[in-house]
């Protein structure tokens, strides 16, 4: 069973030192394995594609997300934005072995014919095919989408009146688990909307954190850094990267802005607690049915924290007003509230790492991961390097699926079973490269060293070299000091890039600019009649004005 959190930072969960109360997930961690060097991709859809297939994102067809795909990449191999022929999900492989395969929550891997979960091995599914949606109702959360595209078993579906995303995703999974054929083994995938924007949570849970973040993002970033050292997640001497140029200082905000930003972060923590509460309900259901002791749980995040702001673009604010959203502190997190944490709190949440979602820096790709279940070690912290493509082959080996179909795209990940059983101390040796690329945001880790390149708006597209053993916060660039190592690492990345089919992004690529342009074009296609109507009235007014002037100039009788 996979429990996938959306946009959670490495330290967001309580067991990792976060402020949110997550006792049910923490219990799973204590009864299993807590990974400290698990890497994913910097964006949701590529991570989901790799998680479910064990195949590098460029070979799955989901190299990035449609929202930030440059026109130069449209339709190219690996960039079709849906799982391409021959790419098999772990659900499809287990389905053929007699498993019930069930999915609820966010999909974001395509909604055209042949692209939904029901087309990729899931017997039952209630899926959202969008980057996100409202958590309180059946509606879109941003102007890129006209609505919230939910599907049940491949057909458009409506949500219940009393919908809250985490509750519904668990309820629906419990319903599927309770259906006939309960004697068969199952594979379940729950894609939570927590903590993707809009950040929303019940008011009574948000109240738990109303004072937690009053000290601001610099204080939180320092606090998590110190806690990471105390928990020995990083070395005691590890430095902490400063806030990037262009980010605001907490003390420069007005008292009103401080209140609303601290409240937004409180909702973020509350959304995690609310999700954990419903995870607890799912666990209790499995205990009641007798399935708990035979269920392997995997808890992780698709990427790091979300930096997007909702209060600095008049077009987005206008769209919110027209669609019943507000940004104020009153009723924050409740229905109609459009919550976000912004780049500064995302940077704080990503501590002790650098940057956040979208980027190949530690804050974007280094996230929590927990495995718990029968025949797995208990209360173990695992510091070996692992990556998102390793999950599918691990699950398949656990299920006794030994061979891959001849016509399937080969998995690129490695099974973690030798690591989990103690047969080996690592699945990647010191000379084995682990690489990822999404929209020009790139990273390659080999042993203790990492090279990374981060695109605009928060990066400069330059390669840098770091010693993660001493400097997991990516503060001291060693590229000039270690040119031979840098060249060797770049050569390893070039080999990876050629092997999987990475396409270079255009010069000056900026994901924020791309999604803004695409959103404007979608809005124009949807509401083309508005400028057309305005143009009609303008022409009519001009025509009327011309006729009036002509009449006024005629000589009198």
matplotlib code that plots the C-alpha trace (Angstrom):
import matplotlib.pyplot as plt

x = [0.0, 1.4, 0.4, 1.7, 1.8, 1.9, 4.6, 5.8, 9.3, 11.9, 11.2, 7.4, 6.4, 6.6, 9.0, 11.4, 11.2, 8.3, 5.8, 2.7, 1.2, 1.4, 1.1, -0.3, 2.5, 5.0, 3.8, 4.3, 7.9, 8.7, 7.4, 9.4, 12.2, 12.7, 14.8, 17.0, 18.5, 15.5, 15.4, 12.5, 12.0, 11.3, 7.8, 4.7, 3.8, 7.4, 7.7, 4.3, 5.3, 8.6, 7.0, 4.4, 6.6, 10.2, 11.2, 13.1, 10.7, 12.0, 11.4, 7.8, 6.7, 6.2, 9.6, 7.9, 4.4, 2.3, 1.9, 5.6, 6.4, 8.1, 6.7, 10.0, 9.4, 5.7, 5.1, 8.8, 9.6, 9.5, 7.6, 4.1, 2.9, 1.3, 2.6, 3.9, 3.4, 5.2, 5.5, 3.8, 2.7, 3.2, -0.6, -0.7, 2.0, 0.3, -3.1, -1.9, -0.8, -4.3, -4.1, -6.9, -5.5, -7.1, -6.4, -7.9, -6.7, -4.4, -3.3, -2.0, -0.7, -3.2, -7.0, -7.3, -8.4, -6.2, -4.4, -6.5, -5.8, -8.3, -6.2, -3.0, -3.9, -6.2, -9.4, -11.1, -10.1, -11.4, -8.8, -8.1, -6.3, -4.9, -2.0, -4.4, -7.9, -10.0, -10.1, -13.6, -15.5, -15.7, -13.9, -10.6, -7.9, -6.2, -7.1, -5.1, -8.0, -11.7, -12.8, -11.6, -11.4, -12.4, -12.9, -14.2, -13.1, -12.4, -15.7, -16.3, -17.5, -18.9, -17.8, -20.1, -21.6, -19.6, -16.2, -12.9, -10.0, -8.1, -11.3, -12.8, -9.6, -9.5, -13.3, -13.3, -10.3, -12.1, -15.1, -13.0, -11.3, -14.6, -15.9, -16.1, -13.0, -11.6, -9.7, -7.4, -4.3, -4.4, -2.3, -3.5, -2.3, -3.6, -2.5, -3.4, -3.9, -2.2, -0.3, -0.6, -2.1, -4.8, -3.7, -6.9, -7.8, -10.6, -10.5, -10.4, -7.2, -5.7, -6.2, -3.5, -0.8, -2.0, 1.0, 3.5, 4.9, 4.5, 8.2, 8.4, 10.3, 13.8, 13.1, 11.5, 14.4, 16.9, 14.8, 14.5, 18.2, 19.0, 16.5, 18.0, 21.4, 19.9, 18.3, 21.6, 19.9, 22.8, 26.3, 26.7, 29.0, 26.7, 26.1, 22.7, 22.2, 20.8, 17.5, 18.1, 18.3, 14.8, 13.1, 11.6, 12.8, 10.2, 10.9, 10.1, 6.5, 3.6, 2.0, -1.0, 1.1, 2.9, -0.4, -1.8, 1.5, 1.8, -1.8, -1.2, 1.7, -0.6, -3.1, -0.2, 0.6, -3.1, -3.5, -0.8, -2.4, -5.8, -4.3, -2.6, -5.9, -7.6, -4.5, -5.2, -8.8, -7.5, -5.1, -7.9, -10.0, -7.2, -6.8, -10.5, -10.5, -7.4, -5.4, -3.1, -0.5, -0.1, 0.1, 3.3, 3.0, 5.1, 4.7, 6.5, 6.2, 6.3, 8.7, 9.6, 7.5, 5.5, 6.9, 4.0, 2.4, -1.2, -1.0, 1.4, -0.4, -3.4, -4.7, -4.7, -6.3, -9.0, -9.6, -9.9, -12.5, -14.5, -14.4, -15.2, -11.8, -10.3, -6.8, -7.6, -7.0, -10.7, -11.8, -8.3, -8.1, -11.8, -14.1, -13.3, -9.9, -7.0, -4.1, -0.4, 2.9, 5.0, 8.7, 10.0, 8.1, 8.8, 12.5, 12.0, 10.1, 12.9, 15.5, 18.2, 18.1, 18.3, 15.4, 12.2, 9.8, 10.7, 14.5, 17.2, 18.5, 18.1, 14.9, 13.2, 14.2, 15.2, 12.0, 10.8, 10.1, 8.9, 8.3, 6.6, 5.1, 5.6, 9.1, 10.6, 13.0, 11.4, 12.4, 15.3, 16.8, 18.2, 20.8, 21.6, 20.9, 17.7, 15.5, 11.9, 12.4, 13.4, 9.9, 8.2, 10.8, 10.8, 7.1, 7.3, 10.0, 7.9, 5.0, 7.2, 7.0, 10.4, 10.3, 9.3, 7.0, 9.1, 7.3, 7.6, 10.0, 12.6, 12.7, 15.6, 15.2, 16.7, 14.9, 15.5, 14.9, 18.7, 18.9, 15.7, 16.7, 20.2, 21.8, 23.7, 24.3, 23.6, 21.9, 24.1, 27.8, 30.1, 30.7, 27.1, 25.5, 21.9, 20.5, 17.3, 16.2, 12.9, 12.7, 16.4, 16.4, 19.0, 21.0, 23.5, 24.6, 27.6, 28.8, 29.1, 29.1, 26.4, 26.2, 23.0, 21.6, 18.6, 16.6, 14.8, 13.1, 15.2, 18.2, 20.7, 21.0, 24.7, 26.1, 27.5, 29.3, 28.7, 29.9, 26.7, 28.4, 29.8, 27.4, 23.9, 22.6, 24.5, 26.3, 29.9, 30.3, 33.4, 33.4, 36.4, 38.3, 37.7, 37.7, 38.5, 35.8, 33.4, 34.3, 33.8, 30.4, 29.3, 30.4, 28.4, 25.4, 25.9, 25.9, 22.7, 21.1, 22.0, 20.8, 17.3, 16.7, 16.8, 16.0, 17.7, 15.4, 15.4, 17.8, 16.4, 13.8, 11.6, 8.9, 6.9, 6.8, 5.8, 2.9, 1.7, 1.7, -0.1, -2.7, -3.4, -3.9, -6.2, -8.2, -8.4, -9.8, -12.3, -13.5, -12.9, -16.3, -15.4, -12.9, -15.1, -18.0, -15.9, -14.6, -18.2, -19.3, -16.2, -16.9, -20.5, -19.6, -17.1, -19.7, -22.3, -19.9, -19.0, -22.7, -23.4, -20.5, -21.7, -25.2, -23.9, -21.9, -24.9, -26.2, -29.5, -32.8]
y = [0.0, 3.4, 6.5, 9.4, 12.9, 15.8, 18.5, 17.4, 18.5, 16.2, 17.2, 17.8, 14.6, 14.4, 11.4, 13.5, 16.5, 18.4, 20.5, 18.7, 16.0, 12.8, 10.0, 7.3, 7.7, 8.0, 4.7, 3.1, 4.5, 3.1, -0.3, -0.3, 1.5, 5.3, 6.3, 9.4, 9.5, 8.9, 10.9, 11.6, 14.1, 17.8, 17.6, 15.5, 13.7, 12.5, 11.2, 9.4, 7.8, 6.6, 5.4, 3.3, 1.9, 1.7, 3.4, 6.7, 9.5, 10.1, 6.5, 6.6, 9.5, 11.8, 13.7, 16.7, 18.1, 19.5, 22.8, 23.7, 21.8, 24.1, 24.0, 22.6, 19.4, 18.8, 15.3, 14.2, 10.7, 10.7, 14.0, 12.9, 13.6, 10.2, 6.6, 5.5, 2.0, -0.7, 1.2, -1.0, 0.0, -2.2, -2.4, -3.9, -6.4, -7.4, -7.5, -10.3, -12.2, -12.2, -9.1, -6.6, -3.3, -0.1, 3.6, 6.8, 10.4, 12.3, 10.7, 13.5, 11.0, 11.7, 11.7, 11.1, 7.7, 5.0, 7.2, 6.8, 4.4, 1.9, 1.7, 1.0, -2.0, -0.6, -2.6, 0.2, 3.9, 7.3, 9.6, 13.3, 14.0, 17.4, 18.9, 19.6, 20.7, 22.3, 20.2, 21.1, 20.9, 19.8, 22.8, 23.9, 25.6, 27.6, 29.1, 26.5, 24.1, 24.8, 22.3, 19.5, 16.4, 13.5, 10.0, 6.8, 3.7, 5.8, 7.7, 11.4, 11.4, 13.8, 14.3, 13.9, 17.0, 16.6, 16.2, 16.8, 15.4, 13.3, 12.0, 11.1, 9.5, 7.2, 6.5, 5.6, 3.2, 1.6, 1.1, -0.6, -2.8, -3.8, -5.1, -8.7, -10.9, -9.9, -13.2, -12.0, -10.0, -6.3, -3.4, 0.0, 3.5, 6.6, 9.9, 12.5, 16.2, 17.2, 19.5, 20.8, 24.2, 25.3, 24.5, 23.8, 22.1, 21.9, 25.0, 23.0, 21.4, 24.6, 26.1, 23.7, 25.6, 29.2, 30.3, 27.8, 29.9, 33.4, 33.8, 33.6, 31.7, 32.6, 31.3, 28.1, 27.5, 27.8, 25.7, 22.8, 23.0, 22.7, 19.9, 18.0, 18.2, 17.0, 14.0, 13.3, 13.7, 16.0, 16.5, 18.8, 21.1, 21.2, 24.8, 26.2, 28.1, 31.7, 32.7, 33.4, 36.9, 38.2, 36.6, 38.8, 39.2, 38.4, 41.5, 43.7, 42.4, 44.4, 42.9, 42.1, 40.2, 38.3, 37.2, 35.9, 34.1, 32.5, 31.4, 29.9, 27.8, 26.7, 25.4, 23.6, 21.7, 21.2, 19.6, 17.1, 16.3, 15.9, 13.5, 11.5, 11.3, 9.6, 7.4, 6.2, 5.4, 3.3, 1.5, 0.7, -0.7, -3.0, -4.1, -4.8, -6.9, -8.8, -7.4, -5.1, -7.7, -8.7, -5.2, -3.5, 0.3, 2.9, 6.5, 9.2, 12.5, 13.2, 16.2, 19.0, 22.0, 24.2, 27.8, 29.3, 32.5, 33.5, 37.1, 38.7, 38.3, 40.4, 38.0, 35.1, 37.3, 38.3, 34.7, 33.8, 36.6, 35.3, 31.7, 32.3, 32.2, 34.6, 35.1, 36.6, 35.3, 35.1, 31.5, 30.6, 27.0, 26.6, 26.4, 29.3, 30.0, 29.7, 28.8, 28.7, 29.0, 30.9, 30.6, 31.8, 29.3, 26.7, 27.4, 27.2, 23.9, 22.5, 23.1, 21.8, 21.5, 24.2, 25.5, 23.5, 21.9, 22.4, 22.3, 19.6, 21.0, 19.0, 20.9, 19.8, 16.1, 14.9, 13.8, 11.4, 7.7, 5.1, 1.3, -0.9, -4.3, -8.1, -9.4, -5.9, -4.6, -2.7, 0.7, 1.0, 4.2, 3.5, 6.0, 4.2, 6.1, 5.0, 6.6, 6.6, 4.1, 1.5, 1.2, -0.7, -3.5, -3.8, -4.3, -6.8, -8.8, -8.8, -10.3, -12.9, -11.5, -12.4, -11.7, -8.7, -9.1, -9.3, -6.3, -4.1, -1.2, -2.4, -1.0, 1.2, 1.0, -1.6, -3.7, -2.6, -6.1, -6.9, -3.7, -4.4, -8.0, -7.0, -8.9, -5.7, -2.3, -0.4, -1.0, 1.8, 1.6, 4.6, 4.7, 4.2, 7.4, 8.2, 10.9, 12.9, 15.6, 17.5, 20.6, 21.4, 21.0, 18.3, 16.3, 13.5, 11.8, 9.5, 8.4, 11.5, 14.0, 15.7, 18.0, 20.0, 22.6, 24.7, 26.8, 30.1, 31.7, 30.7, 29.2, 30.4, 27.2, 26.8, 23.4, 23.2, 20.5, 19.7, 17.2, 16.0, 14.2, 17.5, 19.9, 18.5, 22.1, 22.8, 25.9, 25.4, 24.9, 22.8, 23.0, 25.3, 23.5, 20.0, 20.5, 16.8, 15.5, 18.0, 16.9, 13.3, 14.0, 16.0, 13.1, 10.7, 13.0, 13.4, 9.6, 9.3, 12.1, 10.4, 7.0, 8.0, 10.8, 14.0, 17.1, 20.4, 23.2, 26.3, 29.1, 31.3, 28.7, 29.8, 27.4, 30.2, 32.1, 29.0, 28.1, 31.8, 31.9, 28.5, 29.6, 32.8, 30.8, 28.3, 31.2, 32.8, 29.6, 29.2, 32.8, 34.0, 35.5, 38.1, 40.0, 39.3, 40.9, 43.8, 44.3, 44.2, 46.9, 48.9, 48.7, 49.5, 52.5, 53.8, 53.3, 55.1, 57.9, 58.3, 58.5, 61.0, 63.3, 63.0, 64.0, 66.9, 68.2, 68.3, 71.8, 72.6, 72.9]
z = [0.0, -1.1, 0.8, -1.3, 0.2, -2.2, -1.7, 1.7, 2.9, 4.2, 7.8, 7.6, 9.4, 13.2, 13.1, 11.1, 13.4, 11.9, 13.9, 12.6, 14.7, 12.6, 15.2, 12.8, 10.3, 13.1, 14.4, 11.0, 11.0, 14.4, 13.5, 10.2, 8.4, 8.3, 5.3, 5.5, 2.0, -0.3, -3.5, -5.9, -8.7, -8.3, -9.8, -9.1, -12.4, -13.2, -9.6, -9.8, -13.2, -11.7, -8.4, -10.2, -12.9, -11.7, -14.9, -15.4, -16.1, -19.6, -20.6, -19.1, -21.4, -18.4, -18.4, -16.8, -16.3, -19.1, -17.3, -17.8, -21.0, -23.6, -27.1, -28.4, -26.4, -27.3, -28.6, -28.5, -27.2, -23.5, -23.5, -24.5, -20.9, -20.5, -20.0, -23.3, -24.9, -23.1, -19.8, -17.2, -13.8, -10.7, -10.6, -14.1, -13.2, -9.9, -11.6, -13.9, -10.7, -9.3, -7.1, -6.6, -7.7, -6.2, -6.5, -5.0, -5.2, -7.5, -10.7, -13.0, -15.6, -18.4, -18.9, -22.6, -24.0, -22.7, -20.1, -16.8, -14.0, -15.3, -18.5, -16.5, -14.3, -11.6, -11.1, -9.2, -9.2, -8.2, -9.6, -10.0, -13.3, -12.5, -10.6, -7.8, -6.9, -4.2, -1.0, 0.1, -3.2, -6.8, -8.4, -9.9, -7.9, -10.6, -14.0, -15.9, -15.4, -16.1, -13.5, -11.3, -13.5, -11.3, -12.8, -11.3, -13.2, -16.3, -16.3, -15.2, -11.6, -9.1, -5.5, -2.4, -0.8, 2.4, 0.6, 2.2, 0.2, 2.7, 4.3, 0.9, -0.5, 2.5, 2.6, -1.1, -0.6, 2.4, 0.2, -2.5, 0.0, 1.4, -1.9, -3.0, -3.5, -0.1, 0.0, -2.9, -2.1, -2.9, -4.1, -3.1, -4.1, -2.3, -3.8, -1.2, -2.0, 1.2, 1.2, -2.3, -2.9, -2.0, 1.5, 3.4, 6.6, 9.2, 11.5, 14.7, 13.6, 12.3, 15.8, 17.1, 15.2, 15.3, 17.3, 16.0, 13.1, 14.6, 14.6, 10.8, 8.1, 9.2, 12.7, 11.3, 9.0, 11.8, 14.1, 11.7, 10.9, 14.6, 15.1, 12.1, 13.8, 17.1, 15.4, 13.6, 10.2, 9.2, 10.7, 13.6, 11.5, 8.4, 7.3, 6.4, 3.1, 3.5, 1.9, -1.8, -3.1, -3.8, -0.8, 1.8, 5.4, 8.0, 10.0, 6.9, 6.7, 8.2, 11.3, 9.1, 6.6, 9.4, 10.8, 7.6, 6.5, 9.9, 9.6, 6.2, 7.6, 10.4, 7.9, 6.1, 9.4, 10.0, 6.6, 7.4, 10.7, 9.1, 6.5, 9.3, 11.1, 8.1, 7.6, 11.1, 10.1, 7.2, 9.5, 11.9, 9.1, 8.0, 11.6, 11.9, 8.7, 9.7, 6.8, 8.7, 9.7, 6.0, 4.6, 3.6, 3.9, 2.0, 3.0, 1.0, -0.9, -4.6, -4.2, -1.8, -0.6, -3.0, -3.4, -5.4, -4.1, -4.6, -3.6, -6.1, -9.4, -10.1, -12.8, -10.3, -7.6, -10.1, -11.0, -7.3, -6.8, -9.7, -8.5, -4.8, -3.3, -0.7, 0.7, 4.0, 7.5, 8.4, 7.7, 6.6, 5.4, 5.3, 2.3, -0.1, 1.3, -1.2, 1.0, 0.2, 2.1, -0.5, -1.4, 2.0, 4.1, 1.5, 1.9, 5.7, 5.4, 3.2, 5.9, 6.3, 2.5, -0.1, -2.3, -2.9, -5.5, -9.2, -8.4, -8.3, -5.1, -1.9, -0.9, -4.1, -4.3, -0.8, 0.9, 3.7, 3.0, 5.4, 4.9, 7.4, 7.3, 7.7, 7.5, 7.5, 10.2, 13.1, 14.4, 12.0, 10.5, 7.0, 5.8, 2.5, -0.8, -2.5, -5.2, -6.4, -9.2, -6.6, -5.1, -7.9, -8.2, -4.4, -4.3, -7.2, -5.5, -2.3, -4.3, -5.8, -9.4, -10.8, -14.5, -16.7, -19.7, -22.9, -24.5, -21.4, -21.0, -18.6, -15.1, -14.3, -10.5, -8.1, -5.6, -2.0, -0.6, -0.1, 1.9, 3.9, 4.8, 5.8, 3.0, 1.9, 3.3, 0.1, -3.3, -4.9, -4.6, -4.2, -8.0, -9.1, -10.3, -9.3, -11.6, -12.2, -14.7, -14.9, -17.1, -16.9, -13.1, -12.7, -10.2, -10.1, -6.9, -6.8, -3.4, -1.2, -4.0, -6.0, -8.9, -9.4, -11.8, -11.0, -13.5, -13.1, -11.3, -8.2, -10.0, -12.7, -14.8, -13.7, -12.5, -9.0, -7.0, -3.4, -0.8, 0.7, 3.6, 5.0, 3.3, 2.8, 2.7, -0.6, 0.7, -0.6, -4.3, -4.9, -8.7, -9.0, -6.2, -7.7, -11.5, -12.3, -10.0, -11.5, -15.1, -14.1, -12.6, -15.6, -17.9, -15.8, -16.2, -19.9, -20.2, -18.2, -20.3, -23.6, -22.3, -21.2, -23.9, -22.0, -24.1, -23.3, -22.3, -24.4, -23.6, -20.8, -19.8, -16.9, -15.7, -14.1, -17.3, -19.2, -17.0, -17.0, -20.8, -21.0, -18.5, -20.4, -23.6, -21.9, -20.4, -23.8, -25.4, -22.6, -22.3, -25.9, -26.0, -23.4, -25.5, -28.5, -26.8, -25.6, -29.2, -30.5, -28.1, -28.9, -32.6, -32.0, -29.9, -32.5, -35.2, -33.2, -32.5, -36.2, -37.1, -34.4, -35.6, -39.2, -38.2, -36.1, -39.1, -41.5, -42.3, -40.7, -42.6]

ax = plt.figure().add_subplot(projection="3d")
ax.plot(x, y, z, "-o")
ax.set_aspect("equal")
plt.show()
